Amino acid sequence: MIYFDVTKAGRAGHRSGLQRVSARLRDSLGPAATAVTWEAGRRDFVTGTGTTIPAGAWLLGAEIFSEAERPGFGDFLRSRRVRTAALFYDAIPLKFPHITWPHSVARHPGYLKLLAGFDRVWAISAASREELTGFWRWQGLGSTPPVDVLALGADADGIARVTAPAGPAGTPSFLCVGILEPRKNQLLLLEAAEALWTEGRRFELHLVGRVNPHFGGPIVARIKALRRRFPQLHHHAAAGDAEVAGLYATARAGVFPTLAEGCGLPLLESLWQGVPCVCSDLPVLRENADGGGCLPVAVNDCAAWTDALRRVLTDDALHARLVREARARPLPTWAAAAAALLAGLR
């Protein structure tokens, strides 16, 4: 039996990428996983019936935490009463502190140090593994756990993979999924789209994601200003998996101009639904983009992005090749991710 940490999952008011990963992994582990939450008063994890984790059992954490949020958590790890494993996402708060939530920036160094006290860690990409182990080396930590890479699933909840040819296309559209914030770089995408609309290109652009309350205001203002001139621009602040799947069904491509990622689930989920992805040429995204169906573009280069989107709109041979690659290539699944965890937590 694996005891799965859901301390924050039950309180979350939105579905962040971390919440999505946690939910999909727990669902895929099925009866092999029992939910537990950190109880501050007992300084321990408890099940829904109030019992603690049996000595020697595995605790699996898929959340981000700190000693301040969980007083006594460091002592819990050092006690070695249970075996502990965790997922690691990224070091983005340390690399981009000026565009990351202040609370996340303050919490992250302590979080990375706490991870060194676990028995096993899985990073969500080779790039994020190097970030974590590099931080530990920089800190001079002599004793650290093994870090493996866990391939996250491309399959959205209840959405069958699209491999069949698409039906007749109407007005082409691009779909960008992700929280509205500087790191996701929607402002660059809006600038490229404006240039293409101004030159007379016909297409719709759909942005799906909640607004970062610290940094999203300028992006929302830009969307509102552009919509007065180009009603082909749409923002969906709260869209479920079914609505997103409907948008993918009519999309010519997914677009992902992000500046930094731990893995890049929108790229994988675009491919799962048979839609090519135009993405930033980041090493972490190339881990999945190089398998086919993707068009990597220079990071934060608006001219290059404008040209790439123009090519996807106008070059039918290029688009058809990307579609074939997206629909034929192997893709990771959440079931496979759960199986890898079960094999490692014996």
C-alpha positions in Angstrom: 0.0 0.0 0.0 1.2 3.5 -0.9 0.0 6.5 1.3 -0.5 9.4 -1.0 -0.2 13.0 0.3 -3.3 15.1 -0.6 -2.8 17.8 2.1 -3.3 20.7 -0.3 -5.4 18.9 -3.0 -8.5 19.0 -0.9 -8.2 22.7 -0.2 -7.3 23.9 -3.7 -9.7 26.3 -5.3 -8.3 25.8 -8.8 -6.7 23.1 -10.9 -3.0 24.1 -11.3 -0.6 21.9 -13.1 0.6 20.4 -9.8 -3.0 19.6 -8.8 -3.6 18.0 -12.1 -0.5 15.8 -11.8 -1.5 14.8 -8.3 -5.0 13.9 -9.3 -4.1 11.9 -12.4 -1.4 9.9 -10.5 -3.7 9.1 -7.6 -6.5 8.1 -9.9 -4.1 5.9 -11.9 -2.7 4.2 -8.8 -6.3 3.3 -7.9 -6.7 1.0 -4.8 -3.0 0.8 -4.4 -3.0 4.3 -2.9 -4.6 5.6 0.3 -5.0 9.4 0.7 -3.4 11.0 3.8 -3.0 14.6 4.9 -0.5 16.3 7.2 -2.1 17.0 10.6 -0.2 19.8 12.3 -1.3 18.9 15.9 0.0 15.4 15.6 3.0 16.3 13.4 2.2 13.3 11.3 0.1 12.1 8.3 -3.3 10.7 8.9 -5.9 8.8 6.8 -9.6 9.8 6.5 -10.3 7.6 9.6 -7.6 9.3 11.7 -5.0 6.5 11.7 -1.4 7.2 10.9 0.8 5.5 8.3 2.1 2.1 9.5 5.8 2.0 10.2 7.8 1.0 7.1 5.1 1.8 4.6 5.7 4.2 1.7 4.5 7.8 1.7 4.4 9.4 -1.7 4.3 13.2 -2.0 3.2 15.0 -5.1 2.9 18.5 -3.5 5.2 21.4 -2.7 5.7 22.0 1.0 7.8 23.8 3.6 8.6 23.5 7.3 6.6 26.7 7.9 3.5 25.1 6.3 4.1 21.8 8.1 5.8 22.4 11.4 7.7 19.3 12.4 7.9 17.9 8.9 11.7 17.8 9.0 11.7 15.8 12.2 9.1 13.5 10.6 11.5 12.8 7.7 14.5 12.3 10.0 12.7 9.8 12.1 12.6 7.3 9.2 9.5 5.8 10.7 8.0 5.4 7.2 9.7 5.3 3.8 9.3 8.5 1.8 9.2 9.3 -1.9 8.3 12.6 -3.7 7.8 14.1 -7.1 9.9 17.1 -8.1 8.6 19.6 -10.6 11.1 22.4 -11.2 13.3 25.1 -9.8 11.5 27.9 -11.6 10.9 30.1 -8.5 14.7 30.2 -8.1 15.4 30.9 -11.8 12.6 33.4 -12.4 12.0 35.0 -9.0 10.9 38.3 -10.6 7.8 36.7 -12.2 7.0 34.0 -9.6 4.6 34.3 -6.7 6.6 35.8 -3.8 5.4 33.0 -1.5 6.8 30.4 -3.9 10.1 32.2 -4.2 10.5 32.3 -0.4 9.5 28.6 0.1 11.5 27.0 -2.6 15.0 26.8 -1.2 13.7 25.1 2.0 11.6 22.8 -0.1 14.5 21.6 -2.2 16.5 21.0 1.0 13.7 18.9 2.5 13.6 16.8 -0.6 17.2 15.7 0.2 15.8 13.9 3.3 13.5 11.6 1.3 14.4 8.1 0.4 13.5 8.4 -3.3 12.6 11.3 -5.7 11.2 11.2 -9.2 11.7 14.3 -11.3 9.2 15.0 -14.1 11.9 15.5 -16.7 15.6 15.1 -17.2 16.0 18.9 -17.1 14.3 19.1 -13.8 16.4 16.3 -12.4 19.5 18.2 -13.3 18.1 21.4 -11.6 17.5 19.5 -8.4 20.8 17.6 -8.2 22.6 20.7 -9.3 21.0 22.6 -6.3 22.0 19.9 -3.9 25.6 20.0 -5.3 25.7 23.8 -4.9 24.5 23.4 -1.3 27.2 20.9 -0.6 24.7 18.2 0.6 26.6 15.0 1.0 23.8 12.6 1.5 20.9 12.8 -1.1 18.4 10.2 -2.5 18.5 8.8 -6.0 16.5 10.9 -8.5 14.9 9.1 -11.4 12.8 10.6 -14.2 9.0 9.9 -14.3 7.4 10.5 -17.7 4.1 12.2 -17.1 1.0 11.1 -19.0 -0.2 12.8 -22.2 -3.8 11.5 -21.7 -6.3 13.9 -20.4 -9.0 12.5 -18.0 -11.5 10.4 -20.0 -10.3 11.7 -23.4 -9.5 9.0 -26.0 -6.4 9.5 -28.1 -7.1 11.0 -31.5 -5.4 9.0 -34.3 -7.9 9.2 -37.1 -7.8 11.8 -39.9 -9.5 15.1 -39.1 -12.8 16.1 -40.7 -13.3 19.2 -42.9 -11.7 22.3 -41.4 -13.4 25.6 -41.0 -11.6 28.8 -39.9 -8.2 27.6 -38.5 -7.5 28.2 -34.9 -4.6 28.1 -32.4 -5.0 27.0 -28.8 -2.8 28.1 -26.0 -3.4 26.4 -22.6 -1.9 27.7 -19.4 -2.3 30.2 -16.6 -2.0 33.8 -17.8 1.3 35.0 -16.5 4.7 36.3 -17.8 6.3 32.8 -17.6 3.8 31.4 -20.1 4.6 34.3 -22.4 1.1 35.0 -23.8 2.1 38.6 -24.5 4.6 37.4 -27.2 1.9 35.2 -28.7 -0.6 38.1 -28.8 2.0 40.3 -30.5 2.6 37.6 -33.1 -1.1 37.1 -33.6 -1.7 40.8 -34.0 0.9 41.0 -36.7 -0.7 38.1 -38.6 -4.2 39.5 -38.3 -3.0 42.9 -39.5 -1.5 41.4 -42.6 -4.9 39.7 -43.3 -4.5 36.2 -42.0 -7.7 34.4 -41.0 -7.6 32.4 -37.8 -8.9 32.3 -34.3 -6.8 32.3 -31.1 -8.1 30.7 -27.9 -6.3 31.3 -24.6 -7.3 28.8 -21.9 -6.3 29.5 -18.3 -7.0 31.4 -15.1 -5.2 34.7 -14.4 -2.2 34.9 -12.1 -3.4 37.4 -9.5 0.1 38.8 -9.0 1.3 39.2 -12.6 -1.7 38.5 -15.0 -3.2 42.0 -15.1 -1.2 43.4 -18.0 -2.0 40.3 -20.1 -5.7 40.6 -19.4 -5.6 44.3 -20.4 -3.8 43.4 -23.6 -6.4 40.8 -24.4 -9.2 43.3 -23.9 -7.6 45.9 -26.0 -6.9 43.5 -28.9 -10.4 42.1 -28.8 -11.8 45.5 -29.7 -10.0 45.2 -33.0 -9.9 41.4 -33.4 -12.9 39.5 -32.1 -11.1 36.3 -33.3 -9.3 36.4 -29.9 -11.0 34.5 -27.1 -10.1 33.9 -23.4 -11.6 31.0 -21.5 -10.8 31.6 -17.8 -12.2 28.3 -16.5 -12.5 25.4 -19.0 -12.8 21.8 -18.1 -11.2 18.9 -19.9 -14.3 18.3 -22.1 -14.3 22.0 -23.3 -10.6 22.0 -23.9 -10.9 18.8 -25.9 -13.6 20.5 -28.0 -11.3 23.4 -28.7 -8.5 21.0 -29.7 -10.9 19.2 -32.1 -11.0 22.3 -34.3 -7.5 23.6 -33.7 -4.9 23.7 -36.4 -2.1 23.7 -33.7 -1.5 24.1 -30.0 0.8 26.9 -29.2 3.2 27.0 -26.2 5.5 30.0 -26.1 6.6 29.4 -22.5 9.8 30.7 -21.0 10.3 27.8 -18.5 8.7 24.5 -17.6 9.3 21.4 -15.5 7.8 19.2 -18.2 5.3 20.9 -20.4 2.0 19.0 -20.2 0.1 21.2 -22.7 2.6 20.0 -25.4 1.9 16.4 -24.6 -1.9 16.9 -24.3 -2.0 18.6 -27.6 -0.3 15.6 -29.3 -2.6 13.2 -27.5 -5.5 14.9 -29.2 -3.8 14.6 -32.6 -2.9 18.3 -32.8 0.6 19.6 -33.6 2.3 21.9 -31.2 4.3 25.0 -31.9 6.5 25.3 -28.9 9.4 27.2 -27.4 12.8 25.6 -28.2 13.6 24.8 -24.6 15.7 21.7 -23.7 12.9 20.5 -21.4 10.3 20.7 -24.1 12.7 19.1 -26.7 12.6 16.0 -24.5 9.1 15.4 -25.9 9.0 17.6 -29.0 11.8 15.8 -30.7 9.6 12.7 -31.0 7.6 14.4 -33.7 4.5 16.5 -34.3 6.1 19.7 -32.9 7.6 22.8 -34.4 10.1 24.3 -31.9 10.7 28.0 -32.2 13.4 30.3 -30.7 12.5 31.3 -27.2 11.0 34.8 -26.9 11.7 35.7 -30.5 8.6 37.4 -31.8 9.7 37.5 -35.4 10.4 33.8 -35.4 7.1 33.0 -33.7 5.2 35.1 -36.2 6.9 33.3 -39.1 6.3 29.9 -37.5 2.6 30.5 -37.0 2.3 31.9 -40.6 3.9 28.7 -41.9 1.5 26.5 -39.9 -1.4 28.5 -41.3 -0.3 28.6 -45.0 2.0 25.5 -45.6 -0.5 22.6 -45.8 2.3 20.1 -46.5 4.1 21.1 -43.3 0.9 21.0 -41.3 -0.1 17.6 -42.7 3.3 16.1 -41.8 3.1 17.5 -38.3 -0.4 16.0 -37.9 0.8 12.6 -39.1 3.6 12.6 -36.6 1.4 13.7 -33.8 -1.1 10.9 -34.4 1.4 8.1 -35.0 4.1 8.6 -32.4 4.2 6.8 -29.1 3.1 8.9 -26.1 3.4 8.4 -22.3 0.3 7.6 -20.3 -0.7 8.1 -16.7 -1.2 4.4 -16.3 2.5 3.8 -17.3 3.6 6.5 -14.8 1.6 4.8 -12.0 3.1 1.5 -13.0 6.6 2.9 -12.8 5.9 4.3 -9.3 4.5 1.0 -8.1 7.6 -0.8 -9.4 9.9 1.6 -7.6 8.0 1.6 -4.3 8.2 -2.1 -3.4 
